[in-house]
C-alpha cells in the first residue's frame, strides 16, 4: 500500500503538470537508536498508562549485551536505547516512536513503512519547489535530532518526477537540496520497500532484476531437481515474475498501469523452456 500511495502522489502531480520531488531518507540503525525515555513519554501521551506502560518499561529495561570473540567474552554492558528486533512488538514500538513526524510540516506528504520513510512535495514552479522543500527538510531534520535519530546523509537521496516535456526545463534551474548544510544526491532511480523506482515510473529496472534472480534460481533448480519436478518449479518461478507486474498494475493510476503494461511486454522476451530448464533473455533494456 505504501508503494501504491507513492505512485498515486507522483502520477497525480504529473497529471496536474506539476514538478514533484521525493526525498528518500536513510536512518542509521533506526531500531537501535530509539530513546527509551522519549518512547515512554510518547506512549503515555497516546494513552498507554498504568500497568500497560509499566509492562513496556520493564520490557525495555534491564537488557544487556556482550561480545564473544575467539571464546573470550567482553564486559557486560547495559542497553540504554533501541527496541528489540526480531519481535512483533519491536517494529510496533518504532512506529509509535516516529508517528508524530508528520506534525513537522503541513505541506510535506509523508509515506512511512517501518524504518523506511520518504516525503513528497509538488509545485508548478521548480525554483519555488526547491526553496520550500529545503525549508521543510530543515524542520524534519530538527525533529530527527530532537528524537535522537541519525540520518545517513550519504545514502539519503531524492528523485525529481515530472513529465518528459517538463524535464527539458530542469537544466535551466540549479538543483540544490540539502539537509543540515549538506547536499543530498539526486538520483534517477532508488530502492524503496524492495521496489526499484525510477523518475518515469517505468519499472523496467525492478523487473529486470527480478528476472535475473529467477534465472539464477532456475539454474539452481535444474542442478538439484529431477526433470519431472522442474516444470512445476519453473512455472512457479515464472508466476513470480508476472506477479511483480500485476501487483503494480492492480489498483494503480492509469499512467502507472500504462507503463507497467509496457514492462509486462518486456517479460515476453524471456524465452522459457520447461523441459530442459533453459532461460534466455533477448535484448532486455533498462
C-alpha positions as a Markdown table, in Angstrom:
| # | Residue | x | y | z |
|---|---|---|---|---|
| 1 | Unk | 0.0 | 0.0 | 0.0 |
| 2 | Unk | 2.9 | 2.4 | 0.7 |
| 3 | Unk | 4.3 | 1.9 | -2.8 |
| 4 | Unk | 0.9 | 2.4 | -4.4 |
| 5 | Unk | 0.3 | 5.5 | -2.3 |
| 6 | Unk | 3.7 | 6.8 | -3.5 |
| 7 | Unk | 2.8 | 6.0 | -7.2 |
| 8 | Unk | -0.5 | 7.8 | -6.8 |
| 9 | Unk | 1.1 | 11.0 | -5.4 |
| 10 | Unk | 3.6 | 11.0 | -8.3 |
| 11 | Unk | 1.1 | 10.4 | -11.1 |
| 12 | Unk | -1.3 | 12.9 | -9.6 |
| 13 | Unk | 1.3 | 15.6 | -9.7 |
| 14 | Unk | 2.3 | 14.6 | -13.2 |
| 15 | Unk | -1.3 | 14.7 | -14.4 |
| 16 | Unk | -1.6 | 18.2 | -13.0 |
| 17 | Unk | 1.5 | 19.3 | -14.9 |
| 18 | Unk | 3.5 | 19.8 | -11.6 |
| 19 | Unk | 7.0 | 19.0 | -10.6 |
| 20 | Unk | 7.3 | 16.6 | -7.8 |
| 21 | Unk | 10.3 | 15.7 | -5.6 |
| 22 | Unk | 10.5 | 12.6 | -3.5 |
| 23 | Unk | 13.2 | 12.5 | -0.7 |
| 24 | Unk | 14.1 | 9.0 | 0.5 |
| 25 | Unk | 15.6 | 9.1 | 4.0 |
| 26 | Unk | 18.1 | 6.5 | 5.3 |
| 27 | Unk | 18.2 | 6.2 | 9.0 |
| 28 | Unk | 21.4 | 4.8 | 10.6 |
| 29 | Unk | 20.5 | 1.8 | 12.8 |
| 30 | Unk | 17.0 | 3.2 | 13.3 |
| 31 | Unk | 15.7 | 0.4 | 15.6 |
| 32 | Unk | 18.9 | 0.5 | 17.7 |
| 33 | Unk | 18.8 | 4.3 | 18.4 |
| 34 | Unk | 15.2 | 4.6 | 19.8 |
| 35 | Unk | 15.5 | 6.6 | 23.1 |
| 36 | Unk | 13.6 | 4.7 | 25.9 |
| 37 | Unk | 12.7 | 7.9 | 27.8 |
| 38 | Unk | 11.3 | 9.6 | 24.7 |
| 39 | Unk | 9.4 | 6.5 | 23.7 |
| 40 | Unk | 7.8 | 6.0 | 27.1 |
| 41 | Unk | 6.7 | 9.7 | 27.2 |
| 42 | Unk | 5.1 | 9.3 | 23.7 |
| 43 | Unk | 3.3 | 6.2 | 24.8 |
| 44 | Unk | 1.9 | 7.9 | 27.8 |
| 45 | Unk | 0.8 | 10.8 | 25.6 |
| 46 | Unk | -1.0 | 8.3 | 23.3 |
| 47 | Unk | -2.9 | 6.9 | 26.3 |
| 48 | Unk | -0.8 | 4.0 | 27.4 |
| 49 | Unk | -0.6 | 4.4 | 31.2 |
| 50 | Unk | -0.5 | 2.5 | 34.4 |
| 51 | Unk | 0.1 | -1.2 | 34.2 |
| 52 | Unk | 0.5 | -1.2 | 30.4 |
| 53 | Unk | 3.2 | 1.5 | 30.5 |
| 54 | Unk | 4.9 | -0.3 | 33.3 |
| 55 | Unk | 4.9 | -3.5 | 31.4 |
| 56 | Unk | 6.5 | -1.9 | 28.3 |
| 57 | Unk | 9.1 | -0.1 | 30.6 |
| 58 | Unk | 10.0 | -3.4 | 32.1 |
| 59 | Unk | 10.2 | -5.0 | 28.6 |
| 60 | Unk | 12.7 | -2.3 | 27.5 |
| 61 | Unk | 14.8 | -2.0 | 30.7 |
| 62 | Unk | 17.3 | -4.5 | 32.2 |
| 63 | Unk | 18.7 | -5.7 | 28.9 |
| 64 | Unk | 22.5 | -6.2 | 28.5 |
| 65 | Unk | 24.9 | -7.4 | 25.8 |
| 66 | Unk | 28.4 | -8.5 | 25.4 |
| 67 | Unk | 30.7 | -9.7 | 22.5 |
| 68 | Unk | 32.2 | -13.1 | 22.3 |
| 69 | Unk | 35.3 | -13.3 | 20.3 |
| 70 | Unk | 37.5 | -16.4 | 20.0 |
| 71 | Unk | 35.9 | -17.8 | 23.1 |
| 72 | Unk | 36.7 | -14.7 | 25.2 |
| 73 | Unk | 33.7 | -12.6 | 26.4 |
| 74 | Unk | 33.8 | -8.8 | 26.7 |
| 75 | Unk | 32.4 | -6.8 | 29.7 |
| 76 | Unk | 28.7 | -7.0 | 30.0 |
| 77 | Unk | 27.1 | -3.5 | 29.3 |
| 78 | Unk | 23.6 | -2.3 | 29.7 |
| 79 | Unk | 21.4 | -1.5 | 26.7 |
| 80 | Unk | 20.1 | 2.1 | 27.2 |
| 81 | Unk | 18.4 | 2.6 | 23.8 |
| 82 | Unk | 16.8 | 0.7 | 21.0 |
| 83 | Unk | 13.9 | -1.7 | 20.6 |
| 84 | Unk | 14.4 | -5.5 | 20.4 |
| 85 | Unk | 14.5 | -6.6 | 16.8 |
| 86 | Unk | 13.1 | -9.9 | 15.5 |
| 87 | Unk | 9.9 | -9.4 | 17.6 |
| 88 | Unk | 6.4 | -8.3 | 16.8 |
| 89 | Unk | 6.4 | -5.6 | 19.5 |
| 90 | Unk | 9.7 | -4.0 | 18.3 |
| 91 | Unk | 8.5 | -2.6 | 14.9 |
| 92 | Unk | 5.2 | -1.5 | 16.5 |
| 93 | Unk | 7.1 | 0.5 | 19.2 |
| 94 | Unk | 9.2 | 2.1 | 16.5 |
| 95 | Unk | 6.2 | 3.1 | 14.5 |
| 96 | Unk | 4.7 | 4.7 | 17.6 |
| 97 | Unk | 8.1 | 6.5 | 18.1 |
| 98 | Unk | 8.1 | 8.1 | 14.7 |
| 99 | Unk | 4.3 | 8.5 | 14.4 |
| 100 | Unk | 4.4 | 12.3 | 15.1 |
| 101 | Unk | 7.0 | 13.2 | 12.5 |
| 102 | Unk | 4.2 | 14.4 | 10.1 |
| 103 | Unk | 3.5 | 17.3 | 12.5 |
| 104 | Unk | 6.8 | 18.9 | 11.5 |
| 105 | Unk | 5.3 | 20.1 | 8.2 |
| 106 | Unk | 1.9 | 21.0 | 6.9 |
| 107 | Unk | 2.8 | 20.7 | 3.2 |
| 108 | Unk | 5.0 | 17.7 | 3.0 |
| 109 | Unk | 3.4 | 14.3 | 2.3 |
| 110 | Unk | 4.9 | 11.5 | 4.4 |
| 111 | Unk | 4.9 | 7.9 | 3.3 |
| 112 | Unk | 6.2 | 5.6 | 6.0 |
| 113 | Unk | 6.6 | 1.9 | 6.4 |
| 114 | Unk | 8.6 | 0.7 | 9.5 |
| 115 | Unk | 12.0 | 2.5 | 9.2 |
| 116 | Unk | 11.6 | 3.4 | 5.5 |
| 117 | Unk | 10.5 | 7.0 | 5.3 |
| 118 | Unk | 10.1 | 9.3 | 2.4 |
| 119 | Unk | 8.5 | 12.7 | 1.8 |
| 120 | Unk | 6.9 | 14.3 | -1.3 |
| 121 | Unk | 6.3 | 17.9 | -2.3 |
| 122 | Unk | 4.9 | 19.2 | -5.6 |
| 123 | Unk | 4.7 | 22.6 | -7.3 |
| 124 | Unk | 4.3 | 24.1 | -10.7 |
| 125 | Unk | 7.5 | 26.1 | -10.3 |
| 126 | Unk | 10.7 | 24.2 | -9.8 |
| 127 | Unk | 12.6 | 27.0 | -8.0 |
| 128 | Unk | 9.7 | 27.5 | -5.6 |
| 129 | Unk | 9.5 | 23.8 | -5.1 |
| 130 | Unk | 13.2 | 23.5 | -4.2 |
| 131 | Unk | 13.0 | 26.5 | -1.9 |
| 132 | Unk | 10.0 | 25.2 | 0.0 |
| 133 | Unk | 11.5 | 21.7 | 0.2 |
| 134 | Unk | 14.7 | 23.0 | 1.8 |
| 135 | Unk | 12.7 | 24.9 | 4.4 |
| 136 | Unk | 10.6 | 21.9 | 5.3 |
| 137 | Unk | 13.5 | 19.5 | 5.3 |
| 138 | Unk | 15.2 | 21.7 | 7.9 |
| 139 | Unk | 12.1 | 21.2 | 10.2 |
| 140 | Unk | 12.3 | 17.4 | 9.6 |
| 141 | Unk | 16.0 | 17.4 | 10.4 |
| 142 | Unk | 15.3 | 19.2 | 13.7 |
| 143 | Unk | 12.7 | 16.5 | 14.6 |
| 144 | Unk | 15.2 | 13.7 | 13.9 |
| 145 | Unk | 17.8 | 15.4 | 16.2 |
| 146 | Unk | 15.2 | 16.1 | 18.9 |
| 147 | Unk | 14.3 | 12.4 | 18.8 |
| 148 | Unk | 17.9 | 11.2 | 18.7 |
| 149 | Unk | 17.6 | 9.5 | 15.3 |
| 150 | Unk | 20.6 | 9.8 | 12.9 |
| 151 | Unk | 20.2 | 10.4 | 9.2 |
| 152 | Unk | 22.7 | 8.8 | 6.9 |
| 153 | Unk | 23.1 | 11.7 | 4.5 |
| 154 | Unk | 25.4 | 9.7 | 2.2 |
| 155 | Unk | 22.6 | 7.2 | 1.5 |
| 156 | Unk | 19.7 | 9.7 | 1.6 |
| 157 | Unk | 18.7 | 10.8 | -1.9 |
| 158 | Unk | 16.0 | 12.4 | -3.9 |
| 159 | Unk | 14.3 | 11.9 | -7.3 |
| 160 | Unk | 12.7 | 14.7 | -9.4 |
| 161 | Unk | 9.5 | 13.4 | -11.0 |
| 162 | Unk | 7.8 | 15.2 | -13.9 |
| 163 | Unk | 6.6 | 14.6 | -17.5 |
| 164 | Unk | 9.3 | 14.2 | -20.1 |
| 165 | Unk | 8.3 | 17.6 | -21.6 |
| 166 | Unk | 8.8 | 19.4 | -18.4 |
| 167 | Unk | 12.1 | 17.7 | -17.8 |
| 168 | Unk | 13.6 | 19.9 | -20.6 |
| 169 | Unk | 13.3 | 22.9 | -18.3 |
| 170 | Unk | 15.3 | 21.3 | -15.5 |
| 171 | Unk | 18.7 | 22.3 | -16.9 |
| 172 | Unk | 17.7 | 26.0 | -16.6 |
| 173 | Unk | 17.3 | 25.6 | -12.8 |
| 174 | Unk | 20.1 | 24.6 | -10.5 |
| 175 | Unk | 19.0 | 21.8 | -8.2 |
| 176 | Unk | 20.4 | 22.1 | -4.7 |
| 177 | Unk | 18.6 | 20.3 | -1.9 |
| 178 | Unk | 20.4 | 20.0 | 1.5 |
| 179 | Unk | 19.9 | 18.7 | 5.0 |
| 180 | Unk | 22.0 | 20.1 | 7.8 |
| 181 | Unk | 24.0 | 22.1 | 5.3 |
| 182 | Unk | 25.0 | 19.0 | 3.4 |
| 183 | Unk | 23.8 | 18.5 | -0.2 |
| 184 | Unk | 21.9 | 15.2 | -0.8 |
| 185 | Unk | 22.4 | 13.4 | -4.0 |
| 186 | Unk | 19.9 | 13.4 | -6.9 |
| 187 | Unk | 19.3 | 10.0 | -8.5 |
| 188 | Unk | 17.2 | 8.8 | -11.3 |
| 189 | Unk | 16.2 | 5.6 | -9.5 |
| 190 | Unk | 16.2 | 4.2 | -6.0 |
| 191 | Unk | 15.0 | 1.3 | -3.9 |
| 192 | Unk | 12.0 | 1.7 | -1.6 |
| 193 | Unk | 10.4 | -1.2 | 0.2 |
| 194 | Unk | 12.2 | -3.7 | -2.0 |
| 195 | Unk | 11.0 | -2.0 | -5.2 |
| 196 | Unk | 13.2 | -0.1 | -7.6 |
| 197 | Unk | 11.6 | 3.2 | -8.6 |
| 198 | Unk | 12.7 | 5.4 | -11.4 |
| 199 | Unk | 11.9 | 9.0 | -12.3 |
| 200 | Unk | 9.4 | 8.0 | -15.1 |
| 201 | Unk | 7.8 | 5.0 | -13.2 |
| 202 | Unk | 8.7 | 2.6 | -16.0 |
| 203 | Unk | 9.5 | -0.3 | -13.5 |
| 204 | Unk | 12.0 | -1.8 | -16.0 |
| 205 | Unk | 14.9 | -1.9 | -13.7 |
| 206 | Unk | 13.0 | -3.7 | -11.0 |
| 207 | Unk | 11.5 | -6.2 | -13.4 |
| 208 | Unk | 14.9 | -7.0 | -15.0 |
| 209 | Unk | 16.4 | -7.5 | -11.5 |
| 210 | Unk | 13.6 | -9.9 | -10.6 |
| 211 | Unk | 14.1 | -11.8 | -13.9 |
| 212 | Unk | 17.8 | -12.2 | -13.3 |
| 213 | Unk | 17.1 | -13.5 | -9.8 |
| 214 | Unk | 14.6 | -16.1 | -11.1 |
| 215 | Unk | 17.1 | -17.1 | -13.8 |
| 216 | Unk | 19.7 | -17.8 | -11.1 |
| 217 | Unk | 17.1 | -19.8 | -9.1 |
| 218 | Unk | 16.1 | -21.7 | -12.2 |
| 219 | Unk | 19.7 | -22.8 | -12.8 |
| 220 | Unk | 19.9 | -24.0 | -9.2 |
| 221 | Unk | 16.7 | -25.9 | -9.6 |
| 222 | Unk | 18.0 | -27.5 | -12.8 |
| 223 | Unk | 21.1 | -28.6 | -11.0 |
| 224 | Unk | 19.4 | -30.1 | -7.9 |
| 225 | Unk | 15.9 | -31.2 | -9.1 |
| 226 | Unk | 15.0 | -34.2 | -11.2 |
| 227 | Unk | 13.5 | -33.5 | -14.7 |
| 228 | Unk | 10.0 | -34.5 | -13.7 |
| 229 | Unk | 9.9 | -31.8 | -10.9 |
| 230 | Unk | 11.4 | -29.0 | -13.0 |
| 231 | Unk | 8.4 | -27.9 | -15.0 |
| 232 | Unk | 6.3 | -27.2 | -11.8 |
| 233 | Unk | 9.2 | -25.4 | -10.2 |
| 234 | Unk | 9.8 | -23.3 | -13.3 |
| 235 | Unk | 6.2 | -22.4 | -13.8 |
| 236 | Unk | 6.0 | -21.2 | -10.2 |
| 237 | Unk | 9.1 | -19.1 | -10.8 |
| 238 | Unk | 7.6 | -17.6 | -13.9 |
| 239 | Unk | 4.4 | -16.7 | -12.0 |
| 240 | Unk | 6.6 | -14.9 | -9.5 |
| 241 | Unk | 7.9 | -12.6 | -12.3 |
| 242 | Unk | 4.4 | -11.9 | -13.7 |
| 243 | Unk | 3.2 | -11.2 | -10.2 |
| 244 | Unk | 5.6 | -8.3 | -9.9 |
| 245 | Unk | 3.9 | -6.6 | -12.8 |
| 246 | Unk | 0.4 | -7.5 | -11.8 |
| 247 | Unk | 0.8 | -6.1 | -8.3 |
| 248 | Unk | 1.9 | -2.8 | -9.8 |
| 249 | Unk | -0.9 | -2.6 | -12.3 |
| 250 | Unk | -3.7 | -3.6 | -9.9 |
| 251 | Unk | -5.1 | -0.5 | -8.2 |
| 252 | Unk | -2.6 | 1.8 | -9.8 |
| 253 | Unk | -3.5 | 5.1 | -11.5 |
| 254 | Unk | -3.8 | 4.8 | -15.3 |
| 255 | Unk | -0.4 | 6.3 | -16.2 |
| 256 | Unk | 1.3 | 3.8 | -13.9 |
| 257 | Unk | -0.7 | 0.9 | -15.3 |
| 258 | Unk | 0.2 | 2.0 | -18.9 |
| 259 | Unk | 3.9 | 1.9 | -18.1 |
| 260 | Unk | 3.5 | -1.4 | -16.3 |
| 261 | Unk | 1.8 | -3.0 | -19.3 |
| 262 | Unk | 4.8 | -1.9 | -21.3 |
| 263 | Unk | 7.1 | -3.6 | -18.8 |
| 264 | Unk | 5.0 | -6.7 | -19.0 |
| 265 | Unk | 5.6 | -6.9 | -22.7 |
| 266 | Unk | 9.3 | -6.9 | -21.9 |
| 267 | Unk | 8.7 | -10.1 | -19.9 |
| 268 | Unk | 7.5 | -11.8 | -23.1 |
| 269 | Unk | 11.1 | -11.6 | -24.4 |
| 270 | Unk | 12.1 | -14.2 | -21.8 |
| 271 | Unk | 12.2 | -17.5 | -23.6 |
| 272 | Unk | 11.2 | -20.3 | -21.3 |
| 273 | Unk | 11.7 | -24.0 | -22.0 |
| 274 | Unk | 10.5 | -26.2 | -19.2 |
| 275 | Unk | 11.8 | -29.5 | -20.4 |
| 276 | Unk | 15.4 | -28.6 | -20.4 |
| 277 | Unk | 15.2 | -25.7 | -18.0 |
| 278 | Unk | 16.8 | -23.1 | -20.2 |
| 279 | Unk | 16.1 | -19.4 | -19.8 |
| 280 | Unk | 17.2 | -16.8 | -22.3 |
| 281 | Unk | 16.8 | -13.0 | -22.2 |
| 282 | Unk | 16.5 | -11.3 | -25.6 |
| 283 | Unk | 17.7 | -7.7 | -25.7 |
| 284 | Unk | 16.3 | -6.6 | -22.4 |
| 285 | Unk | 17.0 | -2.9 | -21.9 |
| 286 | Unk | 16.6 | -0.8 | -18.8 |
